[in-house]
Amino acid sequence: MQQPSDIAALQEKILAFAAERDWQQFHDPKNLAMAVAVEAGELMDHFRWVTNAESLRVLDDAKTRAGVEEEAADVMILLLEFAAVTKIDIKAAVERKLARNAERYPVALSKGNATKHDRLR
């Protein structure tokens, strides 16, 4: 029997967690997508009103780091559950997107450059 990937194993744990609590009834694609956005906002809140340079030091505080880690985990949990519920192979989707971005952002044009792909050429 083939072992599930790390991602699939996490998704199984996440789905089991929701099932134990009878939350599948609430975890439809719309609500999961909204929850991802809400949790991403909570992650961003840790960095609000600081400069770019200061944002690198936010995680030096242990309590803040713990909060940031929890919000990052919330985003990932909900995104992995969204992918499972919608039957998106998230690993394959990420690999396709990385390949597409490699085409859109060739190293020769984009290295050290934050310009959007449609303005690089």
Phi and psi restraints in degrees (range 20) as a CNS / XPLOR table:
assign (resid 1 and name C) (resid 2 and name N)
       (resid 2 and name CA) (resid 2 and name C) 1.0 -76.2 20.0 2
assign (resid 2 and name N) (resid 2 and name CA)
       (resid 2 and name C) (resid 3 and name N) 1.0 136.4 20.0 2
assign (resid 2 and name C) (resid 3 and name N)
       (resid 3 and name CA) (resid 3 and name C) 1.0 -77.0 20.0 2
assign (resid 3 and name N) (resid 3 and name CA)
       (resid 3 and name C) (resid 4 and name N) 1.0 141.0 20.0 2
assign (resid 3 and name C) (resid 4 and name N)
       (resid 4 and name CA) (resid 4 and name C) 1.0 -68.7 20.0 2
assign (resid 4 and name N) (resid 4 and name CA)
       (resid 4 and name C) (resid 5 and name N) 1.0 151.7 20.0 2
assign (resid 4 and name C) (resid 5 and name N)
       (resid 5 and name CA) (resid 5 and name C) 1.0 -65.5 20.0 2
assign (resid 5 and name N) (resid 5 and name CA)
       (resid 5 and name C) (resid 6 and name N) 1.0 166.2 20.0 2
assign (resid 5 and name C) (resid 6 and name N)
       (resid 6 and name CA) (resid 6 and name C) 1.0 -56.2 20.0 2
assign (resid 6 and name N) (resid 6 and name CA)
       (resid 6 and name C) (resid 7 and name N) 1.0 -40.3 20.0 2
assign (resid 6 and name C) (resid 7 and name N)
       (resid 7 and name CA) (resid 7 and name C) 1.0 -65.9 20.0 2
assign (resid 7 and name N) (resid 7 and name CA)
       (resid 7 and name C) (resid 8 and name N) 1.0 -47.3 20.0 2
assign (resid 7 and name C) (resid 8 and name N)
       (resid 8 and name CA) (resid 8 and name C) 1.0 -62.4 20.0 2
assign (resid 8 and name N) (resid 8 and name CA)
       (resid 8 and name C) (resid 9 and name N) 1.0 -38.6 20.0 2
assign (resid 8 and name C) (resid 9 and name N)
       (resid 9 and name CA) (resid 9 and name C) 1.0 -64.1 20.0 2
assign (resid 9 and name N) (resid 9 and name CA)
       (resid 9 and name C) (resid 10 and name N) 1.0 -41.6 20.0 2
assign (resid 9 and name C) (resid 10 and name N)
       (resid 10 and name CA) (resid 10 and name C) 1.0 -63.0 20.0 2
assign (resid 10 and name N) (resid 10 and name CA)
       (resid 10 and name C) (resid 11 and name N) 1.0 -43.3 20.0 2
assign (resid 10 and name C) (resid 11 and name N)
       (resid 11 and name CA) (resid 11 and name C) 1.0 -61.5 20.0 2
assign (resid 11 and name N) (resid 11 and name CA)
       (resid 11 and name C) (resid 12 and name N) 1.0 -39.2 20.0 2
assign (resid 11 and name C) (resid 12 and name N)
       (resid 12 and name CA) (resid 12 and name C) 1.0 -61.9 20.0 2
assign (resid 12 and name N) (resid 12 and name CA)
       (resid 12 and name C) (resid 13 and name N) 1.0 -43.0 20.0 2
assign (resid 12 and name C) (resid 13 and name N)
       (resid 13 and name CA) (resid 13 and name C) 1.0 -62.7 20.0 2
assign (resid 13 and name N) (resid 13 and name CA)
       (resid 13 and name C) (resid 14 and name N) 1.0 -43.3 20.0 2
assign (resid 13 and name C) (resid 14 and name N)
       (resid 14 and name CA) (resid 14 and name C) 1.0 -64.4 20.0 2
assign (resid 14 and name N) (resid 14 and name CA)
       (resid 14 and name C) (resid 15 and name N) 1.0 -45.7 20.0 2
assign (resid 14 and name C) (resid 15 and name N)
       (resid 15 and name CA) (resid 15 and name C) 1.0 -64.1 20.0 2
assign (resid 15 and name N) (resid 15 and name CA)
       (resid 15 and name C) (resid 16 and name N) 1.0 -39.2 20.0 2
assign (resid 15 and name C) (resid 16 and name N)
       (resid 16 and name CA) (resid 16 and name C) 1.0 -65.0 20.0 2
assign (resid 16 and name N) (resid 16 and name CA)
       (resid 16 and name C) (resid 17 and name N) 1.0 -41.2 20.0 2
assign (resid 16 and name C) (resid 17 and name N)
       (resid 17 and name CA) (resid 17 and name C) 1.0 -58.6 20.0 2
assign (resid 17 and name N) (resid 17 and name CA)
       (resid 17 and name C) (resid 18 and name N) 1.0 -47.3 20.0 2
assign (resid 17 and name C) (resid 18 and name N)
       (resid 18 and name CA) (resid 18 and name C) 1.0 -66.1 20.0 2
assign (resid 18 and name N) (resid 18 and name CA)
       (resid 18 and name C) (resid 19 and name N) 1.0 -40.8 20.0 2
assign (resid 18 and name C) (resid 19 and name N)
       (resid 19 and name CA) (resid 19 and name C) 1.0 -64.4 20.0 2
assign (resid 19 and name N) (resid 19 and name CA)
       (resid 19 and name C) (resid 20 and name N) 1.0 -40.5 20.0 2
assign (resid 19 and name C) (resid 20 and name N)
       (resid 20 and name CA) (resid 20 and name C) 1.0 -59.1 20.0 2
assign (resid 20 and name N) (resid 20 and name CA)
       (resid 20 and name C) (resid 21 and name N) 1.0 -26.6 20.0 2
assign (resid 20 and name C) (resid 21 and name N)
       (resid 21 and name CA) (resid 21 and name C) 1.0 -103.1 20.0 2
assign (resid 21 and name N) (resid 21 and name CA)
       (resid 21 and name C) (resid 22 and name N) 1.0 4.0 20.0 2
assign (resid 21 and name C) (resid 22 and name N)
       (resid 22 and name CA) (resid 22 and name C) 1.0 57.0 20.0 2
assign (resid 22 and name N) (resid 22 and name CA)
       (resid 22 and name C) (resid 23 and name N) 1.0 42.5 20.0 2
assign (resid 22 and name C) (resid 23 and name N)
       (resid 23 and name CA) (resid 23 and name C) 1.0 -94.0 20.0 2
assign (resid 23 and name N) (resid 23 and name CA)
       (resid 23 and name C) (resid 24 and name N) 1.0 -7.0 20.0 2
assign (resid 23 and name C) (resid 24 and name N)
       (resid 24 and name CA) (resid 24 and name C) 1.0 -57.1 20.0 2
assign (resid 24 and name N) (resid 24 and name CA)
       (resid 24 and name C) (resid 25 and name N) 1.0 -30.7 20.0 2
assign (resid 24 and name C) (resid 25 and name N)
       (resid 25 and name CA) (resid 25 and name C) 1.0 -61.3 20.0 2
assign (resid 25 and name N) (resid 25 and name CA)
       (resid 25 and name C) (resid 26 and name N) 1.0 -23.1 20.0 2
assign (resid 25 and name C) (resid 26 and name N)
       (resid 26 and name CA) (resid 26 and name C) 1.0 -101.5 20.0 2
assign (resid 26 and name N) (resid 26 and name CA)
       (resid 26 and name C) (resid 27 and name N) 1.0 -16.3 20.0 2
assign (resid 26 and name C) (resid 27 and name N)
       (resid 27 and name CA) (resid 27 and name C) 1.0 -97.8 20.0 2
assign (resid 27 and name N) (resid 27 and name CA)
       (resid 27 and name C) (resid 28 and name N) 1.0 60.5 20.0 2
assign (resid 27 and name C) (resid 28 and name N)
       (resid 28 and name CA) (resid 28 and name C) 1.0 -88.2 20.0 2
assign (resid 28 and name N) (resid 28 and name CA)
       (resid 28 and name C) (resid 29 and name N) 1.0 167.8 20.0 2
assign (resid 28 and name C) (resid 29 and name N)
       (resid 29 and name CA) (resid 29 and name C) 1.0 -54.2 20.0 2
assign (resid 29 and name N) (resid 29 and name CA)
       (resid 29 and name C) (resid 30 and name N) 1.0 -41.9 20.0 2
assign (resid 29 and name C) (resid 30 and name N)
       (resid 30 and name CA) (resid 30 and name C) 1.0 -62.5 20.0 2
assign (resid 30 and name N) (resid 30 and name CA)
       (resid 30 and name C) (resid 31 and name N) 1.0 -49.9 20.0 2
assign (resid 30 and name C) (resid 31 and name N)
       (resid 31 and name CA) (resid 31 and name C) 1.0 -68.3 20.0 2
assign (resid 31 and name N) (resid 31 and name CA)
       (resid 31 and name C) (resid 32 and name N) 1.0 -36.8 20.0 2
assign (resid 31 and name C) (resid 32 and name N)
       (resid 32 and name CA) (resid 32 and name C) 1.0 -66.7 20.0 2
assign (resid 32 and name N) (resid 32 and name CA)
       (resid 32 and name C) (resid 33 and name N) 1.0 -40.8 20.0 2
assign (resid 32 and name C) (resid 33 and name N)
       (resid 33 and name CA) (resid 33 and name C) 1.0 -62.8 20.0 2
assign (resid 33 and name N) (resid 33 and name CA)
       (resid 33 and name C) (resid 34 and name N) 1.0 -42.0 20.0 2
assign (resid 33 and name C) (resid 34 and name N)
       (resid 34 and name CA) (resid 34 and name C) 1.0 -65.2 20.0 2
assign (resid 34 and name N) (resid 34 and name CA)
       (resid 34 and name C) (resid 35 and name N) 1.0 -39.6 20.0 2
assign (resid 34 and name C) (resid 35 and name N)
       (resid 35 and name CA) (resid 35 and name C) 1.0 -65.5 20.0 2
assign (resid 35 and name N) (resid 35 and name CA)
       (resid 35 and name C) (resid 36 and name N) 1.0 -37.2 20.0 2
assign (resid 35 and name C) (resid 36 and name N)
       (resid 36 and name CA) (resid 36 and name C) 1.0 -58.9 20.0 2
assign (resid 36 and name N) (resid 36 and name CA)
       (resid 36 and name C) (resid 37 and name N) 1.0 -45.9 20.0 2
assign (resid 36 and name C) (resid 37 and name N)
       (resid 37 and name CA) (resid 37 and name C) 1.0 -64.2 20.0 2
assign (resid 37 and name N) (resid 37 and name CA)
       (resid 37 and name C) (resid 38 and name N) 1.0 -41.3 20.0 2
assign (resid 37 and name C) (resid 38 and name N)
       (resid 38 and name CA) (resid 38 and name C) 1.0 -63.2 20.0 2
assign (resid 38 and name N) (resid 38 and name CA)
       (resid 38 and name C) (resid 39 and name N) 1.0 -47.0 20.0 2
assign (resid 38 and name C) (resid 39 and name N)
       (resid 39 and name CA) (resid 39 and name C) 1.0 -67.2 20.0 2
assign (resid 39 and name N) (resid 39 and name CA)
       (resid 39 and name C) (resid 40 and name N) 1.0 -34.8 20.0 2
assign (resid 39 and name C) (resid 40 and name N)
       (resid 40 and name CA) (resid 40 and name C) 1.0 -63.4 20.0 2
assign (resid 40 and name N) (resid 40 and name CA)
       (resid 40 and name C) (resid 41 and name N) 1.0 -37.8 20.0 2
assign (resid 40 and name C) (resid 41 and name N)
       (resid 41 and name CA) (resid 41 and name C) 1.0 -63.6 20.0 2
assign (resid 41 and name N) (resid 41 and name CA)
       (resid 41 and name C) (resid 42 and name N) 1.0 -39.5 20.0 2
assign (resid 41 and name C) (resid 42 and name N)
       (resid 42 and name CA) (resid 42 and name C) 1.0 -66.7 20.0 2
assign (resid 42 and name N) (resid 42 and name CA)
       (resid 42 and name C) (resid 43 and name N) 1.0 -34.3 20.0 2
assign (resid 42 and name C) (resid 43 and name N)
       (resid 43 and name CA) (resid 43 and name C) 1.0 -64.8 20.0 2
assign (resid 43 and name N) (resid 43 and name CA)
       (resid 43 and name C) (resid 44 and name N) 1.0 -45.7 20.0 2
assign (resid 43 and name C) (resid 44 and name N)
       (resid 44 and name CA) (resid 44 and name C) 1.0 -62.6 20.0 2
assign (resid 44 and name N) (resid 44 and name CA)
       (resid 44 and name C) (resid 45 and name N) 1.0 -30.7 20.0 2
assign (resid 44 and name C) (resid 45 and name N)
       (resid 45 and name CA) (resid 45 and name C) 1.0 -59.2 20.0 2
assign (resid 45 and name N) (resid 45 and name CA)
       (resid 45 and name C) (resid 46 and name N) 1.0 -29.2 20.0 2
assign (resid 45 and name C) (resid 46 and name N)
       (resid 46 and name CA) (resid 46 and name C) 1.0 -66.5 20.0 2
assign (resid 46 and name N) (resid 46 and name CA)
       (resid 46 and name C) (resid 47 and name N) 1.0 -18.0 20.0 2
assign (resid 46 and name C) (resid 47 and name N)
       (resid 47 and name CA) (resid 47 and name C) 1.0 -112.9 20.0 2
assign (resid 47 and name N) (resid 47 and name CA)
       (resid 47 and name C) (resid 48 and name N) 1.0 3.5 20.0 2
assign (resid 47 and name C) (resid 48 and name N)
       (resid 48 and name CA) (resid 48 and name C) 1.0 -68.0 20.0 2
assign (resid 48 and name N) (resid 48 and name CA)
       (resid 48 and name C) (resid 49 and name N) 1.0 139.6 20.0 2
assign (resid 48 and name C) (resid 49 and name N)
       (resid 49 and name CA) (resid 49 and name C) 1.0 70.5 20.0 2
assign (resid 49 and name N) (resid 49 and name CA)
       (resid 49 and name C) (resid 50 and name N) 1.0 18.1 20.0 2
assign (resid 49 and name C) (resid 50 and name N)
       (resid 50 and name CA) (resid 50 and name C) 1.0 -115.5 20.0 2
assign (resid 50 and name N) (resid 50 and name CA)
       (resid 50 and name C) (resid 51 and name N) 1.0 154.2 20.0 2
assign (resid 50 and name C) (resid 51 and name N)
       (resid 51 and name CA) (resid 51 and name C) 1.0 -72.6 20.0 2
assign (resid 51 and name N) (resid 51 and name CA)
       (resid 51 and name C) (resid 52 and name N) 1.0 168.6 20.0 2
assign (resid 51 and name C) (resid 52 and name N)
       (resid 52 and name CA) (resid 52 and name C) 1.0 -57.1 20.0 2
assign (resid 52 and name N) (resid 52 and name CA)
       (resid 52 and name C) (resid 53 and name N) 1.0 -45.1 20.0 2
assign (resid 52 and name C) (resid 53 and name N)
       (resid 53 and name CA) (resid 53 and name C) 1.0 -63.6 20.0 2
assign (resid 53 and name N) (resid 53 and name CA)
       (resid 53 and name C) (resid 54 and name N) 1.0 -42.6 20.0 2
assign (resid 53 and name C) (resid 54 and name N)
       (resid 54 and name CA) (resid 54 and name C) 1.0 -65.2 20.0 2
assign (resid 54 and name N) (resid 54 and name CA)
       (resid 54 and name C) (resid 55 and name N) 1.0 -30.7 20.0 2
assign (resid 54 and name C) (resid 55 and name N)
       (resid 55 and name CA) (resid 55 and name C) 1.0 -63.2 20.0 2
assign (resid 55 and name N) (resid 55 and name CA)
       (resid 55 and name C) (resid 56 and name N) 1.0 -26.4 20.0 2
assign (resid 55 and name C) (resid 56 and name N)
       (resid 56 and name CA) (resid 56 and name C) 1.0 -70.9 20.0 2
assign (resid 56 and name N) (resid 56 and name CA)
       (resid 56 and name C) (resid 57 and name N) 1.0 -23.9 20.0 2
assign (resid 56 and name C) (resid 57 and name N)
       (resid 57 and name CA) (resid 57 and name C) 1.0 -97.1 20.0 2
assign (resid 57 and name N) (resid 57 and name CA)
       (resid 57 and name C) (resid 58 and name N) 1.0 -6.3 20.0 2
assign (resid 57 and name C) (resid 58 and name N)
       (resid 58 and name CA) (resid 58 and name C) 1.0 -55.5 20.0 2
assign (resid 58 and name N) (resid 58 and name CA)
       (resid 58 and name C) (resid 59 and name N) 1.0 -38.5 20.0 2
assign (resid 58 and name C) (resid 59 and name N)
       (resid 59 and name CA) (resid 59 and name C) 1.0 -79.8 20.0 2
assign (resid 59 and name N) (resid 59 and name CA)
       (resid 59 and name C) (resid 60 and name N) 1.0 -1.6 20.0 2
assign (resid 59 and name C) (resid 60 and name N)
       (resid 60 and name CA) (resid 60 and name C) 1.0 -68.3 20.0 2
assign (resid 60 and name N) (resid 60 and name CA)
       (resid 60 and name C) (resid 61 and name N) 1.0 -25.7 20.0 2
assign (resid 60 and name C) (resid 61 and name N)
       (resid 61 and name CA) (resid 61 and name C) 1.0 -83.6 20.0 2
assign (resid 61 and name N) (resid 61 and name CA)
       (resid 61 and name C) (resid 62 and name N) 1.0 122.1 20.0 2
assign (resid 61 and name C) (resid 62 and name N)
       (resid 62 and name CA) (resid 62 and name C) 1.0 -59.6 20.0 2
assign (resid 62 and name N) (resid 62 and name CA)
       (resid 62 and name C) (resid 63 and name N) 1.0 -40.6 20.0 2
assign (resid 62 and name C) (resid 63 and name N)
       (resid 63 and name CA) (resid 63 and name C) 1.0 -66.7 20.0 2
assign (resid 63 and name N) (resid 63 and name CA)
       (resid 63 and name C) (resid 64 and name N) 1.0 -42.9 20.0 2
assign (resid 63 and name C) (resid 64 and name N)
       (resid 64 and name CA) (resid 64 and name C) 1.0 -65.5 20.0 2
assign (resid 64 and name N) (resid 64 and name CA)
       (resid 64 and name C) (resid 65 and name N) 1.0 -42.8 20.0 2
assign (resid 64 and name C) (resid 65 and name N)
       (resid 65 and name CA) (resid 65 and name C) 1.0 -56.9 20.0 2
assign (resid 65 and name N) (resid 65 and name CA)
       (resid 65 and name C) (resid 66 and name N) 1.0 -44.6 20.0 2
assign (resid 65 and name C) (resid 66 and name N)
       (resid 66 and name CA) (resid 66 and name C) 1.0 -60.9 20.0 2
assign (resid 66 and name N) (resid 66 and name CA)
       (resid 66 and name C) (resid 67 and name N) 1.0 -41.3 20.0 2
assign (resid 66 and name C) (resid 67 and name N)
       (resid 67 and name CA) (resid 67 and name C) 1.0 -65.3 20.0 2
assign (resid 67 and name N) (resid 67 and name CA)
       (resid 67 and name C) (resid 68 and name N) 1.0 -42.2 20.0 2
assign (resid 67 and name C) (resid 68 and name N)
       (resid 68 and name CA) (resid 68 and name C) 1.0 -63.9 20.0 2
assign (resid 68 and name N) (resid 68 and name CA)
       (resid 68 and name C) (resid 69 and name N) 1.0 -42.8 20.0 2
assign (resid 68 and name C) (resid 69 and name N)
       (resid 69 and name CA) (resid 69 and name C) 1.0 -61.3 20.0 2
assign (resid 69 and name N) (resid 69 and name CA)
       (resid 69 and name C) (resid 70 and name N) 1.0 -41.1 20.0 2
assign (resid 69 and name C) (resid 70 and name N)
       (resid 70 and name CA) (resid 70 and name C) 1.0 -64.3 20.0 2
assign (resid 70 and name N) (resid 70 and name CA)
       (resid 70 and name C) (resid 71 and name N) 1.0 -42.0 20.0 2
assign (resid 70 and name C) (resid 71 and name N)
       (resid 71 and name CA) (resid 71 and name C) 1.0 -68.4 20.0 2
assign (resid 71 and name N) (resid 71 and name CA)
       (resid 71 and name C) (resid 72 and name N) 1.0 -40.2 20.0 2
assign (resid 71 and name C) (resid 72 and name N)
       (resid 72 and name CA) (resid 72 and name C) 1.0 -61.3 20.0 2
assign (resid 72 and name N) (resid 72 and name CA)
       (resid 72 and name C) (resid 73 and name N) 1.0 -41.2 20.0 2
assign (resid 72 and name C) (resid 73 and name N)
       (resid 73 and name CA) (resid 73 and name C) 1.0 -63.9 20.0 2
assign (resid 73 and name N) (resid 73 and name CA)
       (resid 73 and name C) (resid 74 and name N) 1.0 -41.8 20.0 2
assign (resid 73 and name C) (resid 74 and name N)
       (resid 74 and name CA) (resid 74 and name C) 1.0 -58.7 20.0 2
assign (resid 74 and name N) (resid 74 and name CA)
       (resid 74 and name C) (resid 75 and name N) 1.0 -44.7 20.0 2
assign (resid 74 and name C) (resid 75 and name N)
       (resid 75 and name CA) (resid 75 and name C) 1.0 -60.3 20.0 2
assign (resid 75 and name N) (resid 75 and name CA)
       (resid 75 and name C) (resid 76 and name N) 1.0 -47.3 20.0 2
assign (resid 75 and name C) (resid 76 and name N)
       (resid 76 and name CA) (resid 76 and name C) 1.0 -65.7 20.0 2
assign (resid 76 and name N) (resid 76 and name CA)
       (resid 76 and name C) (resid 77 and name N) 1.0 -43.1 20.0 2
assign (resid 76 and name C) (resid 77 and name N)
       (resid 77 and name CA) (resid 77 and name C) 1.0 -57.9 20.0 2
assign (resid 77 and name N) (resid 77 and name CA)
       (resid 77 and name C) (resid 78 and name N) 1.0 -49.8 20.0 2
assign (resid 77 and name C) (resid 78 and name N)
       (resid 78 and name CA) (resid 78 and name C) 1.0 -67.4 20.0 2
assign (resid 78 and name N) (resid 78 and name CA)
       (resid 78 and name C) (resid 79 and name N) 1.0 -37.0 20.0 2
assign (resid 78 and name C) (resid 79 and name N)
       (resid 79 and name CA) (resid 79 and name C) 1.0 -67.0 20.0 2
assign (resid 79 and name N) (resid 79 and name CA)
       (resid 79 and name C) (resid 80 and name N) 1.0 -42.1 20.0 2
assign (resid 79 and name C) (resid 80 and name N)
       (resid 80 and name CA) (resid 80 and name C) 1.0 -65.8 20.0 2
assign (resid 80 and name N) (resid 80 and name CA)
       (resid 80 and name C) (resid 81 and name N) 1.0 -37.6 20.0 2
assign (resid 80 and name C) (resid 81 and name N)
       (resid 81 and name CA) (resid 81 and name C) 1.0 -67.4 20.0 2
assign (resid 81 and name N) (resid 81 and name CA)
       (resid 81 and name C) (resid 82 and name N) 1.0 -41.4 20.0 2
assign (resid 81 and name C) (resid 82 and name N)
       (resid 82 and name CA) (resid 82 and name C) 1.0 -56.0 20.0 2
assign (resid 82 and name N) (resid 82 and name CA)
       (resid 82 and name C) (resid 83 and name N) 1.0 -47.2 20.0 2
assign (resid 82 and name C) (resid 83 and name N)
       (resid 83 and name CA) (resid 83 and name C) 1.0 -62.7 20.0 2
assign (resid 83 and name N) (resid 83 and name CA)
       (resid 83 and name C) (resid 84 and name N) 1.0 -41.0 20.0 2
assign (resid 83 and name C) (resid 84 and name N)
       (resid 84 and name CA) (resid 84 and name C) 1.0 -65.2 20.0 2
assign (resid 84 and name N) (resid 84 and name CA)
       (resid 84 and name C) (resid 85 and name N) 1.0 -46.2 20.0 2
assign (resid 84 and name C) (resid 85 and name N)
       (resid 85 and name CA) (resid 85 and name C) 1.0 -64.0 20.0 2
assign (resid 85 and name N) (resid 85 and name CA)
       (resid 85 and name C) (resid 86 and name N) 1.0 -37.5 20.0 2
assign (resid 85 and name C) (resid 86 and name N)
       (resid 86 and name CA) (resid 86 and name C) 1.0 -90.8 20.0 2
assign (resid 86 and name N) (resid 86 and name CA)
       (resid 86 and name C) (resid 87 and name N) 1.0 2.1 20.0 2
assign (resid 86 and name C) (resid 87 and name N)
       (resid 87 and name CA) (resid 87 and name C) 1.0 59.9 20.0 2
assign (resid 87 and name N) (resid 87 and name CA)
       (resid 87 and name C) (resid 88 and name N) 1.0 38.1 20.0 2
assign (resid 87 and name C) (resid 88 and name N)
       (resid 88 and name CA) (resid 88 and name C) 1.0 -90.7 20.0 2
assign (resid 88 and name N) (resid 88 and name CA)
       (resid 88 and name C) (resid 89 and name N) 1.0 125.6 20.0 2
assign (resid 88 and name C) (resid 89 and name N)
       (resid 89 and name CA) (resid 89 and name C) 1.0 -77.8 20.0 2
assign (resid 89 and name N) (resid 89 and name CA)
       (resid 89 and name C) (resid 90 and name N) 1.0 94.2 20.0 2
assign (resid 89 and name C) (resid 90 and name N)
       (resid 90 and name CA) (resid 90 and name C) 1.0 -64.5 20.0 2
assign (resid 90 and name N) (resid 90 and name CA)
       (resid 90 and name C) (resid 91 and name N) 1.0 -35.0 20.0 2
assign (resid 90 and name C) (resid 91 and name N)
       (resid 91 and name CA) (resid 91 and name C) 1.0 -63.2 20.0 2
assign (resid 91 and name N) (resid 91 and name CA)
       (resid 91 and name C) (resid 92 and name N) 1.0 -46.5 20.0 2
assign (resid 91 and name C) (resid 92 and name N)
       (resid 92 and name CA) (resid 92 and name C) 1.0 -65.8 20.0 2
assign (resid 92 and name N) (resid 92 and name CA)
       (resid 92 and name C) (resid 93 and name N) 1.0 -38.7 20.0 2
assign (resid 92 and name C) (resid 93 and name N)
       (resid 93 and name CA) (resid 93 and name C) 1.0 -63.6 20.0 2
assign (resid 93 and name N) (resid 93 and name CA)
       (resid 93 and name C) (resid 94 and name N) 1.0 -41.3 20.0 2
assign (resid 93 and name C) (resid 94 and name N)
       (resid 94 and name CA) (resid 94 and name C) 1.0 -65.4 20.0 2
assign (resid 94 and name N) (resid 94 and name CA)
       (resid 94 and name C) (resid 95 and name N) 1.0 -43.5 20.0 2
assign (resid 94 and name C) (resid 95 and name N)
       (resid 95 and name CA) (resid 95 and name C) 1.0 -63.1 20.0 2
assign (resid 95 and name N) (resid 95 and name CA)
       (resid 95 and name C) (resid 96 and name N) 1.0 -41.2 20.0 2
assign (resid 95 and name C) (resid 96 and name N)
       (resid 96 and name CA) (resid 96 and name C) 1.0 -63.0 20.0 2
assign (resid 96 and name N) (resid 96 and name CA)
       (resid 96 and name C) (resid 97 and name N) 1.0 -42.7 20.0 2
assign (resid 96 and name C) (resid 97 and name N)
       (resid 97 and name CA) (resid 97 and name C) 1.0 -66.8 20.0 2
assign (resid 97 and name N) (resid 97 and name CA)
       (resid 97 and name C) (resid 98 and name N) 1.0 -39.2 20.0 2
assign (resid 97 and name C) (resid 98 and name N)
       (resid 98 and name CA) (resid 98 and name C) 1.0 -62.8 20.0 2
assign (resid 98 and name N) (resid 98 and name CA)
       (resid 98 and name C) (resid 99 and name N) 1.0 -40.6 20.0 2
assign (resid 98 and name C) (resid 99 and name N)
       (resid 99 and name CA) (resid 99 and name C) 1.0 -65.1 20.0 2
assign (resid 99 and name N) (resid 99 and name CA)
       (resid 99 and name C) (resid 100 and name N) 1.0 -42.1 20.0 2
assign (resid 99 and name C) (resid 100 and name N)
       (resid 100 and name CA) (resid 100 and name C) 1.0 -63.8 20.0 2
assign (resid 100 and name N) (resid 100 and name CA)
       (resid 100 and name C) (resid 101 and name N) 1.0 -42.8 20.0 2
assign (resid 100 and name C) (resid 101 and name N)
       (resid 101 and name CA) (resid 101 and name C) 1.0 -65.7 20.0 2
assign (resid 101 and name N) (resid 101 and name CA)
       (resid 101 and name C) (resid 102 and name N) 1.0 -33.3 20.0 2
assign (resid 101 and name C) (resid 102 and name N)
       (resid 102 and name CA) (resid 102 and name C) 1.0 -62.4 20.0 2
assign (resid 102 and name N) (resid 102 and name CA)
       (resid 102 and name C) (resid 103 and name N) 1.0 -36.4 20.0 2
assign (resid 102 and name C) (resid 103 and name N)
       (resid 103 and name CA) (resid 103 and name C) 1.0 -71.8 20.0 2
assign (resid 103 and name N) (resid 103 and name CA)
       (resid 103 and name C) (resid 104 and name N) 1.0 -41.3 20.0 2
assign (resid 103 and name C) (resid 104 and name N)
       (resid 104 and name CA) (resid 104 and name C) 1.0 -74.1 20.0 2
assign (resid 104 and name N) (resid 104 and name CA)
       (resid 104 and name C) (resid 105 and name N) 1.0 -27.6 20.0 2
assign (resid 104 and name C) (resid 105 and name N)
       (resid 105 and name CA) (resid 105 and name C) 1.0 -125.2 20.0 2
assign (resid 105 and name N) (resid 105 and name CA)
       (resid 105 and name C) (resid 106 and name N) 1.0 70.2 20.0 2
assign (resid 105 and name C) (resid 106 and name N)
       (resid 106 and name CA) (resid 106 and name C) 1.0 -62.1 20.0 2
assign (resid 106 and name N) (resid 106 and name CA)
       (resid 106 and name C) (resid 107 and name N) 1.0 142.6 20.0 2
assign (resid 106 and name C) (resid 107 and name N)
       (resid 107 and name CA) (resid 107 and name C) 1.0 -54.1 20.0 2
assign (resid 107 and name N) (resid 107 and name CA)
       (resid 107 and name C) (resid 108 and name N) 1.0 -43.3 20.0 2
assign (resid 107 and name C) (resid 108 and name N)
       (resid 108 and name CA) (resid 108 and name C) 1.0 -59.1 20.0 2
assign (resid 108 and name N) (resid 108 and name CA)
       (resid 108 and name C) (resid 109 and name N) 1.0 -29.6 20.0 2
assign (resid 108 and name C) (resid 109 and name N)
       (resid 109 and name CA) (resid 109 and name C) 1.0 -100.8 20.0 2
assign (resid 109 and name N) (resid 109 and name CA)
       (resid 109 and name C) (resid 110 and name N) 1.0 -23.1 20.0 2
assign (resid 109 and name C) (resid 110 and name N)
       (resid 110 and name CA) (resid 110 and name C) 1.0 -112.9 20.0 2
assign (resid 110 and name N) (resid 110 and name CA)
       (resid 110 and name C) (resid 111 and name N) 1.0 -9.3 20.0 2
assign (resid 110 and name C) (resid 111 and name N)
       (resid 111 and name CA) (resid 111 and name C) 1.0 -61.0 20.0 2
assign (resid 111 and name N) (resid 111 and name CA)
       (resid 111 and name C) (resid 112 and name N) 1.0 122.8 20.0 2
assign (resid 111 and name C) (resid 112 and name N)
       (resid 112 and name CA) (resid 112 and name C) 1.0 71.7 20.0 2
assign (resid 112 and name N) (resid 112 and name CA)
       (resid 112 and name C) (resid 113 and name N) 1.0 16.2 20.0 2
assign (resid 112 and name C) (resid 113 and name N)
       (resid 113 and name CA) (resid 113 and name C) 1.0 -129.5 20.0 2
assign (resid 113 and name N) (resid 113 and name CA)
       (resid 113 and name C) (resid 114 and name N) 1.0 127.3 20.0 2
assign (resid 113 and name C) (resid 114 and name N)
       (resid 114 and name CA) (resid 114 and name C) 1.0 -95.2 20.0 2
assign (resid 114 and name N) (resid 114 and name CA)
       (resid 114 and name C) (resid 115 and name N) 1.0 12.2 20.0 2
assign (resid 114 and name C) (resid 115 and name N)
       (resid 115 and name CA) (resid 115 and name C) 1.0 -67.4 20.0 2
assign (resid 115 and name N) (resid 115 and name CA)
       (resid 115 and name C) (resid 116 and name N) 1.0 138.3 20.0 2
assign (resid 115 and name C) (resid 116 and name N)
       (resid 116 and name CA) (resid 116 and name C) 1.0 -64.4 20.0 2
assign (resid 116 and name N) (resid 116 and name CA)
       (resid 116 and name C) (resid 117 and name N) 1.0 149.4 20.0 2
assign (resid 116 and name C) (resid 117 and name N)
       (resid 117 and name CA) (resid 117 and name C) 1.0 -53.7 20.0 2
assign (resid 117 and name N) (resid 117 and name CA)
       (resid 117 and name C) (resid 118 and name N) 1.0 -35.8 20.0 2
assign (resid 117 and name C) (resid 118 and name N)
       (resid 118 and name CA) (resid 118 and name C) 1.0 -75.0 20.0 2
assign (resid 118 and name N) (resid 118 and name CA)
       (resid 118 and name C) (resid 119 and name N) 1.0 -3.9 20.0 2
assign (resid 118 and name C) (resid 119 and name N)
       (resid 119 and name CA) (resid 119 and name C) 1.0 -118.0 20.0 2
assign (resid 119 and name N) (resid 119 and name CA)
       (resid 119 and name C) (resid 120 and name N) 1.0 4.2 20.0 2
assign (resid 119 and name C) (resid 120 and name N)
       (resid 120 and name CA) (resid 120 and name C) 1.0 -72.1 20.0 2
assign (resid 120 and name N) (resid 120 and name CA)
       (resid 120 and name C) (resid 121 and name N) 1.0 -36.1 20.0 2
